[in-house]
Amino acid sequence: MADSKGAEEELEVPEGYKAPEKKELSEIMAMDAGDDSLAKYKASLLGPVGKEPFPTDPRNLIVEKFTVFPEGREPFSFDPNKAGFRFTIKEGTPFTIEMSFYVQRDIVAGLKYLNLVYKLGVRGDQD
């Protein structure tokens, strides 16, 4: 995968919008602690708080698997955390992408995926 330095786009923020304060998961779960139905709803959305699938990994989002489904070809998967994360698809071939990932320690907001396309070593397209 190519380096994404300089590829960050500025998000358009509506005038007058103020982002809410960041809160810890434990603080969110403690709010309205007396309401059982709200506690169940929060647990269904957030999952078990404090249970981390990878406690030694400092990242909040860990991509486990990346699968590409090119039309007319068998899908292929690989671990994007290993070096050499590249694949080739014939120009004009429609394809879909599926990513499996874990979120731990915090809520992930504004998740972005940057797709860079190179042809003969020259960057052509960016989505």
C-alpha positions, 0 to 999 in steps of 0.5 A, a space after each residue: 500500500 502506498 504512503 498516504 502522506 499529503 493525501 489527506 483531504 479537508 472535510 467540509 464542516 458546516 458553518 456553526 457546527 461544533 464537534 461534541 466533546 470527546 468522552 471515554 467509553 467508561 464515562 458513556 457507560 456510566 451515564 444514565 446508569 439507573 436505566 436498564 433498557 438504556 444500559 442494554 442498548 449501549 451494551 448492544 452498540 458498544 459491546 463489552 467495554 474493557 474487553 480488548 482483543 489485542 491488549 498489547 497492541 496500542 492501536 484503536 483500530 486493527 484491520 484483520 483482513 482485506 478481501 478483493 472481489 474482482 468480477 469474473 475472478 476468484 476473490 483474494 484476501 490478505 493481511 494488510 498488516 504485513 509488508 507487500 500489501 499490493 494487488 493487481 486488477 486489469 484496467 476496467 474490471 469492476 471489483 468490490 472491497 471488504 475489510 474486517 477490523 477490530 475496534 478496541 479501547 475507544 469509539 472510532 469516528 470519521 473512519 476513512 479508507 484511501 484507495 490509491 491506484 498506480 499504473 507503471 509506477 505513476 499514481 493515477 487515481 485516488 478515491 
